[in-house]
Amino acid sequence: MSDASPIRRHFASDNYSGICPEAWVAMVEANADHEVGYGNDTWTQRASDLLREIFEKDCEVFFVFNGTAANSLSLSSLCQSYHSILCHEIAHVETSECGAPEFFANGSKILLLRGENGKIDPKDIDRAVNKRKDIHYPKPRALSITQATEVGTVYSLDELRTLTAEARRCGLRVHMDGSRFANAVASLNVSPAEATWKSGVDVLCFGGTKNGIAIGEAVVFFDRELAKEFDYRCKQGGQLASKMRFLSAPWTGMLKDGAWLKHARHANAMAQRLDIGLRALPQINVAYSVDSNSVFAKIPDPLVKAMHARGWRFYTHVGGWQEARLMCSWDTTENDVDNFLTDLKRFAAV
Ligand SMILES: *Cc1c(COP(=O)(O)O)cnc(C)c1O
């Protein structure tokens, strides 16, 4: 932070945080010598093998620069231009990717689903799919599920399986926006396999950035058939890193000893601490169940202003919602949370 505020860690976003030690060390190791470019290197091989290990599946893996690319390219590999993609109305692919999924899928239309707490109502899938059956309507082809959701809730395995079963019944393939997949797995305390392909997910965009990697997400195809020619899509989409090892090596550091889950558990625990503290303040309403690393809370405007003036950074209108969004990261400390709550209590009392 370049301002004079003594506050060093904020709750604005999990991408405000830096690179975690495990990812950093792996990058330093990858920097020791020359290596083959464009992903034909030992780091990329190792990272892909580690992903196959933790998912207990011979999946196909690609590393890309960000979540928008991961989502758009993987969705476009599921769809023809005349198809449609179903997702929750507040899904990142709809609200925050500047039309990239439609662009990369050459015009596939996004159809919006409703549901409480950021979660898709399974009944709404049938409504969207069977609303029209004629040739004038874009043919539904993919369901995109965000796990953890945009409001920090997490689908239980039962909820997930209900959605994917409904998708299958309607002839849809299942995409998971797992920008905060690590937080979801930590929250559910299930195996990564159960959280994905064993529960009907075809392709996962596994977020690294928000969990402590510098740059990059992994696209994991559990159905290898869907990954056909995905390498060309990545290259054409500007996502084939020439020094790929610096995208992939951090994953080896995150995956080999479970750092990815350790950091996610920690971020979730900090959100829990924040949640408990906020609930003790009568002026503040926590809006959703805190299942992962974010807390959405209705905080009165004067209080928001006072906190901002004090130097705390957090957003109040991300993605169109009214609540303040407080995100915890792998490096958020108990002290950070307590200091934030202390300031909030102090301003709430005046
Ligand atoms: C952050 C985020 C992404 C990825 O965004 P990029 O800025 O493109 O990396 C995708 N989905 C969700 C739900 C996110 O919060």
The ligand as a Tripos MOL2 file, in Angstrom:
@<TRIPOS>MOLECULE
LIG
   15    15     1     0     0
SMALL
NO_CHARGES

@<TRIPOS>ATOM
      1 C1        -11.9410  -13.6790   -9.0670 C.3       1 LIG1
      2 C2        -12.9320  -14.5850   -9.6850 C.ar      1 LIG1
      3 C3        -12.6890  -15.1630  -10.9390 C.ar      1 LIG1
      4 C4        -11.4580  -14.8780  -11.7570 C.3       1 LIG1
      5 O1        -11.2900  -13.5660  -12.1010 O.3       1 LIG1
      6 P1        -10.0300  -13.0170  -12.9050 P.3       1 LIG1
      7 O2         -9.9320  -11.6150  -12.4580 O.co2     1 LIG1
      8 O3        -10.3220  -13.1510  -14.3440 O.co2     1 LIG1
      9 O4         -8.8520  -13.8600  -12.5190 O.co2     1 LIG1
     10 C5        -13.6210  -16.0580  -11.4300 C.ar      1 LIG1
     11 N1        -14.7250  -16.3650  -10.7360 N.ar      1 LIG1
     12 C6        -15.0010  -15.8300   -9.5280 C.ar      1 LIG1
     13 C7        -16.2410  -16.2350   -8.8050 C.3       1 LIG1
     14 C8        -14.1080  -14.9070   -8.9830 C.ar      1 LIG1
     15 O5        -14.3870  -14.3720   -7.7860 O.3       1 LIG1
@<TRIPOS>BOND
     1     1     2 1
     2     2     3 ar
     3     2    14 ar
     4     3     4 1
     5     3    10 ar
     6     4     5 1
     7     5     6 1
     8     6     7 2
     9     6     8 1
    10     6     9 1
    11    10    11 ar
    12    11    12 ar
    13    12    13 1
    14    12    14 ar
    15    14    15 1
@<TRIPOS>SUBSTRUCTURE
     1 LIG1         1 GROUP 0 **** ****
